[in-house]
Amino acid sequence: MGVNTIPIRVSPSLQNYLWCFARVPGCLAILCLQTIEHCDTSGTLLFCVLPDAAFSTARMVQLHVKRGDESQFLFSTSVDVPLETLTQQVTAIYNTRLKVDRICSEFPELVDHGVTLPPNMQGLTDEQIVDLKLKDEWEERCVPSGGPEFNKDEIGRRNGHAPNQKMKEVLRNTMEEAKAIISKKQAVAGVCVTMETVKEALDQLRGAVMIVYPMGLPPHDPIRMELEDQEDLSGTQASLQVIPVEEAQLWWAAKELHRGKKLQDYIGKNDKTKIVVKIQKRGQGAPAREPVVTEEQQKQMMMHHYKRQQELKMLDEVEDDSHLHSDWSDRQALKRQFQGLSNIKWGPR
């Protein structure tokens, strides 16, 4: 960004600093006068013209993205963004978060039992492997840093050569950090997610795997397949969660946000708006509308109603009428006082 400096002559008799801020269309003008010791003999004043963008903070629309009734993440955008672009951005973040979550779900098995066996050896016993003369060609290549610690996988899915304790901590700590980045609690905390932050979590997982397994993982290992975008989710529950970009739809206020328009065509030009957007596959129909009150508000209302019922029940059970014999509850006390009969006592004085 360039800065235009305009010299202006001022009186040399000025001794103090002079600061003046003036707004002009499209720019911010700053007048700055140095002391006489640092000025030339002409007493030149520098008039700097800077673009507004250097000082203004962009105001963004905040989207609270949900899948069904479940919160996913917050995303900031502008009102003039094409919905084609917005749909692609939101879908990419949504699917990449699912990828990070799938990798994190495989990390505990990698920590405890090492890399996966070839598909033709998974689920077989040691005797069956010997009888069939099968051999894991990747067992000697994929050795964890610092040497392995044997821990047999009872399921028979992994080779049992787990990393040592130091390398296990590397994997565990990285997994926790990645899970925190994509956590749905970020939406509650008001933290917006970008594609860069999600990729950062993915890169952290990739880096941890490279540290523990410098020679890499076997090509059939699900973690490597996920990192290389070669995963096969067909027939799994995870495949039902992934939304292809071309089939993704965004909904707001029971209205589909059509890709041929811009966001401002639906929500207006107010760039300080926060809306709830729901993502789903094409052909599933309109998602359920947001409830009038939140789940937390409903809990508070129910607690108040229950407390009020208990108070009324306690009042109904109270049968103590001793207060009726008190002086303050005597309806005839004022009348007797006016008639001079309030202090009458019977008996000798």
N, C-alpha and C positions, 0 to 999 in steps of 0.2 A: 504494500500500500504506500503510495507516494504522499509526501507532505509538501504542500505549497506554502512557501514563506514569502511574505510581502513586507518589505521594509517601509516604515513610516517614520518621518522625522518628528521628534518631540523636543521640548525645551531641555537644554543641558542642565538646567538648574534643578531638575527632579533628582532627588537623592534616594528616595525609598523605592521598594518594590511596588510595582503596580500590576494588579491582576484584574482583568476584565473579561467576562464571559458574555458572548452575544450569540443569539440564535439567528441564523439566516436560513432560507429554504435550502434543504438538501445538505447542509454541512454544519459543523460546529466551529465557531471562530474563537480562538484563544489569543488574547493579547498578553504578552509577557515582556516586561522591561527589566533588564539587568541593572545592577548598580553602575554608577559612573565609572568605577574602577575597571569594570569589565565591558564597558561600551566604548565605541569609538567616539571621536570628538564631535561627531554630528548628533550624538544621542539617538541612535537608531532604535526603533521599537519593532520587534518581530511580530508579524501578524500571521499566525499559522492557521491554515484551512484544512480541516480533517473531515473525512466522510462521517455521516451519522452512524454507519455500521460499526465504526470502531468503538462507539460508546453506548449504543443501544443494545439491549438484550432481547433477542427474538422471543416473541410470545407465541406459544404453541398450544395446539389442541391436545388434550390428554385423553387417550383411549384406554378404557378399562376392558381388556379383552377377556371374554369368557368362552368356555365350551360347555354348553348346557347351563347349569346353575353354578358351575365351579369356576372360580377365578383362576386366571392363568398368569397374566402379567399386565403391566402398564406400558403404553407406548405413546411417544410424543410425535406429533406431526403438524402440518399446517392446513388451513382451511382450503387452500387452492390446490392441494395435491390431487392428481387424477386417481380415481378409485381403482383403476387397473394397477397402478404402482403401489397404492396402499395395500391392496389385497395381497399382492406378491410379497411385500415386506412383512406383513403380519403373519402370513402363512409360512414364510421362510423361518421366522423366529420361532413360531409354534412348533414346526417340525424339527428344527435343530435342538430345541429344548427337549423334545422327546428322545432324540438321539443321545444327548448327554445323559439323560435319565437311564436309558437302556445300557449304556456303557457303565455307568455307576452301579447298576444292578449286577453286572458281571464281575466287577472288581473284587468283591468279597470272595468269590470262588477262585479267582486268580491268586489272591493273597493266600488262601488256605491250601489250595491243591495244585497250583501251577497252571500251565497251558492245557488246552483241550487236546484230546486224542484225535486221530483221524476218524472220520465218520464211520469207517468199517470196523473200528475197534471199540467204539463207545458202547457201553452197556455189557460188554463181555467180561467173563471172569478170566483170571490168569490162566487157568487150565484150558479154557476155550481158545485163548490167544495162542498158547503153545500148540495146541492140536491143529489149529488152522494156519500155523506158521506165519503169523502176522507180526510185523515189526513197525514201530513208530520211527520213521526216518528223521523226524524233527526233534526227537528227544535229545540228541547230542548237540544239535545246533542251537536250540532255544534254552540256553542255560542262564538262569538269573545271575546278576552281578553278585560277587561275594560267595558264590556257591549255593546249591540248593539244600533244602531241608525236607526230607521225605515225610509226607503226610498223605496216606492213601485216601483216595476218593472212593467212598463206599458206593457211590452211584455208578462209578466207572466212566465218568465223562471226561475227567482230566487225569494227567499222568502222575500226579502226586508229588512232583518235584517243586515244592513251594519255595519262594524266596526266603532269605534269612530275615531276622527280626528288623534289622535296619532298613532293608528294602521294603518290608511290609509296612513300616511306618511311612515311608515315602508314598506308597500307593494309597494308604488309608487317608493321610492328610490331604493329598491332592483330591481324592474322591470327595471329602467333606467340603473342601473349598469350592469345587465345581457344583456340588449340590446346593451350596449356599447361594451361588450366583443365579441359578435357575429356580430357586425356591419360590413357591407361590406366596410366601410371606413377604416377598419384596413388594407385592401389590398393596398389602396392608400397610407397609412402612412408607408407601408413596414413592418408591424408587422405580424409575422408568428403565425398561430394558431395551437395548439396541442389539442389532445383529453383531456388532463388534464385541459386546460383552458376552454374548452367547458363544461366539467363536473363541473368545479368550478362555472360557471354560473348557471348550473342546481341545484347544491347544495345550492347556495345562494337563489334561488327561493323556494326550499324545506324548508330551514331554516326559511325564512320569513313566510311561511304558518304555520309552527309549532309554531312560536311566536304568531301569531295572532289567530290561531285556535289550541290550545294545545290538544284538544280532537280529532283533525283531521277533514278532510272534509268527506262528504257523499261518499259512494263508487260509486255513479253515477255522481259525480261532474267531469267535464272534466279535471280540473287541477289535481285532485288526480289520475285519470286514466292515464294521461300523465306521472306523476311522478312514477307510478307503472308499466309503460309500458303495460297498459291494454286498451289503446285508440283504438277506432274503427273508422277508417277514411273512411270506404267504402261509396261510393256515395258522397264524399265531394271533393272540389277543392284541399284540402291539400293532398289527396291521390295521385293526379297526380304529385306532386312534390317529394314525397318520392321515393327513388330508393332502392329496395332490394339489399343486398350485392351480392347475387348470380346472379343478372341480371345487375350489374353495369359494365360499360366499360369506360376505359380511352382512349382518343384520343389525339394525338399530331401530328401536321403538316399533317393532313388528313390521319394519319396512326393509326390503332388500336394498342394499347399496349397490346399484348397477355399475358395472365397470366402465361404461361409456361416459359417465358423468364425473363431476368433482365432488369432494366432500362438502363444499360450501353450498351445493345445490340442495342438500338435505338439512344441514344444521345452521345455515346462514354464514355470515362473514364475521361472526364474533370469534376472535382468535384466543379467547380465554375460557373456552368451554371444556368441560369434562363430561364424556358420555360413555355409556356401557355398550360395547360392541360384542356381538356373539359371532363366532366363526363355526362353520359347519360345511358339510359336503352338499353339493348341488343335488336337488331332488328330495331332500329330507323335509321340506316344508318349513314354515315359519317356526322359529323356536319359541318357547314359552316366554311371555312377557315378564319383566322384572316385578317382584312383589312390591306392594305399596310401602310396606314396612320391612326393614331388614330382619334377619333372624335374631340378632341381638336385641333390637327394639321389641320384637315380639316376646322374647324372654322377659324383658323388663316389665312389659305390660302384664304378662301372666303373673309375675311375682307380686306386682302391685295389687292385682285383682285378688290373688290368694290372701295376701296380707289383710286387705280390707274385709274379706269374708271372715277371717279369723277374729278381727276386731268386733264385727257385728255379732258374731257367735258368742263372744265373751260378754258383750253387753246384754244379750238375751238371757244368759245364765245367771247374771247378777240379780239376786232377790233381796238384797239388804235395803230395808226401808227405814232404818234408824234415823236417817236424815229428816224424816217427816216430823220428828219430835224436837228438832232444833228450833231455837228462837228465830233464826233467819227464814225458816220455812213456815212460820205461823202467819196465816193470812189475816187473822184478827188482831195482830199486834198493834198496827197503826190505829185501828178504831179504839182499842182500849186506852191507848196513850192519849188520844184526844179527849176521851171521856174521864180521864184521871183514874182509871181502874188498873193501871199497869203494875202498881207497886202494892197492891192490897195483900195483906198476909193475915192468915187466921191463926189465932192462938195468942197467948200472953206475950207481952214484950218485956 
